Every structure is written in C-alpha cells, then in structure tokens.
Amino acid sequence: MDSAPYSSQSWQAEQEIFCAAGDASSVICNRRRFRYIAVVSPAPPVVLTIAGFDPSSGAGVTADVKTIAAHGCYGVACITALTVQSTAGVRRAEPVSVDLLEQTLAELVADMEIASVRIGMLGSGKIAKAVADFISDHKLSNVVLDPIFKSSSGAELVDAAGSRAISERLLPLATVITPNVDEASALTGLAVTNVEQMRTAAMKLHSMGAAAVVITGGHLEKAIDLLSFTRRRGVEQEVFKSARLRSNSTHGTGCAFATSIACHLALGRGLPEAVLLAKAYVSAAITNAHPLGRGTGPLHHLYRMTQQRRVIASDPEPVN
C-alpha cells in the first residue's frame, strides 16, 4: 500500500525541529535559510545553603536542597560539618576544615549570582567567623540565619566560640534570624515560653543588631510564631497562629522553615508574606509526611510532586 503524500506543512515542521536540535544543525539551517524561534525559560534564582550534612536527609543541606527545589529555585550548598545521625538522633558531629569551606564558598559565588542564603548548623567558631567574613565581603542580601545550637535530641552542634560568633558577627549581617523559643532564650538569656516573652526577646535581639526576627513557637502548646521587624517608624510585630500538628514527622522543621523564607525572599516577596507562606509550607510538609525511621521522622519536602496542580489551592492548615 502506498503511503500518503508528504505535505509541505509536515516537511516544514520537521525542519523546524531539526534546526532547533543543536549547533551541528544550525549550519544546515543557515544555508537553507530556515527560521525558528527558541523559547528559553528564565533561570531560577539561586539559593545557597550553608549548613551541616544530615545523612538521613531530614535536616541540613540535603533537606534544604529539596525545600529549595520545591519552591522553584536552584539550590547550591556548602557543608559546614559532617554528622552521624538518623531519625533516632545525632551520634557525632565533626566540622569541616575552614580552608575547604572558604574554597567552596569562593567557587560558588564566583560561578553564580546568589539570590539568597540560608545559614544553619556551623559547628565551630572558626567556621562561623569564616561564614561571617564571606557574607560581609560579598555583601550578600536576603540572608536567613537559623541559629542552631543543639539538635532536638540534645547533642551540641556548635562550640562556645561559635555561639559567640553567631551572636556578635552573623546576627547583625542577617536579613532575618529564625530562632525557636529555646534558641531565642540562649541568644538573649531570657525565658521564652509565651507570646509576651517572645515579644520581649525579639526586642532584645533587635538591640543586639538583628534587623528582623521570627521566633518560632512550634514547641509550645499552640503553634505561634512571632515576626518582629524594624521600619522607619519603629518596630512592628505580627503573630502567626495555627493549630499544633500531632505528628511524629517533625525532624528538620526549623531548617525547612528558614529555607522556605530564603526562597520566598529570593523570589522577591516581602518578609511578612514569606513568613506566612513558609509556615503554610512546613505545615503541609508535616501533614503529608510518610512514617520513616525509628525516631522522629522527616517532613515530606517534595509533597507537591504528588499533588495535582490546581488553579486555586488551599493550605491544609490555614494560618492567620
């Protein structure tokens, strides 16, 4: 049976595909005067995470990169420390060499334009000072500092010199810091167990040089976060409330929250909106988490991949 005649439209369509295929084809395309329009998507903003390595991927740089991808950004990472840990807790932590960290950061910033930075576990005073020098020297913006002192299982994740460097060097350089109530207490020396104490601690952090603060109260009876930020007319504070989620999949919530804020800042959103959206993201990631491991399981950072795209979406845990 003879095949159907080959139409001129089909020929033209195939030539357009052929010409768009690559450099080798472009010579032939130019000779035959083929014309085509290449549609190139804009590059996503680059978000740098500077944090420890958690081999269980519930927290640290691997969890951050998942969170960054979930927000449509491109994640790059610099590891500050290696840990031996699982969902059952942290067994050991060892900082990387300062030279390795400095070379990694220098290579990344020379190669890509960094839209925002999330700083997590630092491990030592030398590492913390090197990171502070890096942020200061390159005048990076949208810096989210998550001041991590201990793991949820109680392991020390930074030495005394590192704690001082976080407070004295990094805190004033950050766009926003995101301590939980225990970390806010460690930074300020104040008790932080309710909203009023959160407000007082935030004011103390401002006096220490913090431009903006989000104190997360996920450890409290009700999930209450306080945003405190400075404007020309003074300090403004907003309280975000949501129902406390009863879940065993909460490993790495602080990392996901801080990284989500960094992503929204990189995408050009204001700080109050970034905090609101980050809180909603973490709530949904907990709600959609799978039971993994023998201890406190991780969030489902990429839960959106399993959901149908909707024109109008509602968050499983609304916040106000």
Long-range contacts (C-beta under 8 A, 24 or more apart in sequence): 43-74, 44-72, 44-73, 44-74, 45-73, 45-74, 45-115, 45-116, 45-263, 45-266, 45-267, 46-73, 46-74, 46-75, 46-76, 46-112, 46-113, 46-114, 46-115, 46-266, 47-73, 47-74, 47-75, 47-76, 47-114, 47-115, 47-116, 47-117, 47-118, 47-259, 47-262, 47-263, 47-266, 48-75, 48-76, 48-77, 48-78, 48-108, 48-114, 48-116, 48-117, 48-118, 49-75, 49-76, 49-77, 49-78, 49-117, 49-118, 49-120, 49-259, 49-262, 50-77, 50-78, 50-80, 50-105, 50-117, 50-118, 50-119, 50-120, 50-122, 50-131, 51-77, 51-79, 51-80, 51-118, 51-119, 51-120, 51-121, 51-146, 51-255, 52-79, 52-80, 52-81, 52-82, 52-83, 52-93, 52-120, 52-121, 52-123, 52-157, 53-79, 53-81, 53-82, 53-83, 54-83, 54-85, 54-252, 55-83, 55-84, 55-85, 55-86, 56-85, 56-86, 56-87, 56-251, 56-293, 56-298, 57-298, 58-87, 58-251, 58-252, 58-296, 58-297, 58-298, 58-299, 59-120, 59-251, 59-252, 59-254, 59-255, 59-298, 60-120, 60-121, 60-252, 60-255, 61-120, 63-252, 63-255, 63-256, 63-259, 63-298, 63-299, 63-301, 64-118, 64-120, 64-255, 64-256, 64-259, 66-301, 66-302, 67-255, 67-256, 67-259, 67-260, 67-263, 67-281, 67-301, 68-259, 68-262, 68-263, 69-302, 70-281, 70-301, 70-302, 70-303, 70-304, 71-260, 71-263, 71-264, 71-267, 71-281, 72-263, 72-267, 73-115, 73-263, 73-266, 73-267, 76-108, 76-112, 76-114, 78-104, 78-105, 78-108, 79-104, 80-120, 80-121, 80-122, 80-123, 80-127, 80-131, 81-121, 81-122, 81-123, 81-124, 81-127, 81-157, 85-151, 86-293, 86-294, 86-295, 87-251, 87-292, 87-293, 87-294, 87-295, 87-296, 87-297, 87-298, 88-153, 88-293, 88-294, 88-295, 89-151, 89-152, 89-153, 89-154, 89-155, 89-295, 90-151, 90-153, 90-155, 90-157, 91-155, 93-121, 93-123, 93-155, 93-156, 93-157, 94-123, 95-122, 95-123, 95-124, 95-126, 95-127, 96-123, 96-127, 98-126, 98-127, 98-130, 101-127, 101-130, 101-131, 102-130, 102-134, 105-130, 105-131, 105-134, 106-134, 109-134, 109-138, 109-140, 114-138, 114-140, 115-142, 115-265, 115-266, 116-141, 116-142, 116-143, 116-144, 116-262, 116-263, 116-265, 116-266, 117-142, 117-143, 117-144, 117-262, 118-144, 118-146, 118-258, 118-259, 118-261, 118-262, 119-143, 119-144, 119-145, 119-146, 119-170, 119-174, 120-146, 120-148, 120-255, 120-258, 121-148, 121-157, 121-158, 122-148, 122-158, 122-162, 122-165, 122-166, 123-157, 123-158, 123-159, 123-162, 124-158, 124-159, 124-161, 124-162, 125-159, 125-160, 125-161, 125-162, 125-164, 125-165, 126-161, 127-162, 128-158, 128-161, 128-162, 128-165, 128-166, 128-169, 128-170, 129-165, 129-169, 131-170, 132-165, 132-169, 132-170, 132-173, 135-170, 135-173, 136-173, 141-175, 142-175, 142-262, 142-265, 142-266, 143-173, 143-174, 143-175, 143-176, 144-174, 144-175, 144-176, 144-177, 144-178, 144-258, 144-259, 144-261, 144-262, 144-265, 145-170, 145-171, 145-173, 145-174, 145-176, 145-177, 145-178, 145-258, 146-177, 146-178, 146-179, 146-254, 146-255, 146-258, 147-171, 147-177, 147-178, 147-179, 147-183, 147-186, 147-187, 148-183, 148-254, 149-183, 149-186, 150-182, 152-251, 152-296, 153-295, 167-208, 171-205, 171-208, 171-209, 171-210, 172-208, 172-209, 172-210, 172-211, 174-210, 174-211, 175-211, 175-212, 175-265, 175-271, 176-210, 176-211, 176-212, 176-213, 176-214, 176-229, 176-261, 176-271, 177-205, 177-210, 177-212, 177-213, 177-214, 178-213, 178-214, 178-216, 178-254, 178-257, 178-258, 178-261, 179-205, 179-213, 179-215, 179-216, 180-215, 180-216, 180-217, 180-218, 180-219, 180-254, 181-215, 181-216, 181-217, 181-219, 181-220, 182-219, 184-213, 184-215, 193-220, 194-220, 195-224, 195-226, 195-239, 198-224, 198-226, 199-226, 199-228, 199-237, 202-226, 202-228, 202-235, 202-237, 203-228, 203-235, 206-230, 206-235, 212-271, 214-261, 214-275, 216-254, 216-257, 218-244, 218-250, 218-253, 220-244, 225-275, 225-279, 227-271, 227-272, 227-275, 229-271, 229-272, 238-272, 238-275, 240-275, 240-276, 240-279, 240-319, 240-320, 241-319, 241-320, 242-279, 242-283, 242-317, 242-318, 242-319, 242-320, 243-317, 245-283, 245-286, 245-287, 245-317, 247-286, 247-287, 247-289, 248-291, 248-296, 248-297, 249-286, 249-289, 249-290, 249-291, 249-292, 249-296, 249-297, 249-298, 249-299, 249-300, 250-286, 250-296, 250-297, 250-299, 251-295, 251-296, 251-297, 251-298, 251-299, 252-298, 252-299, 253-282, 253-286, 253-299, 256-281, 256-282, 256-285, 256-299, 256-301, 257-281, 257-282, 276-319, 279-319, 280-315, 280-317, 280-318, 280-319, 283-315, 283-316, 283-317, 283-319, 284-315, 284-316, 284-317, 287-316, 287-317, 288-316
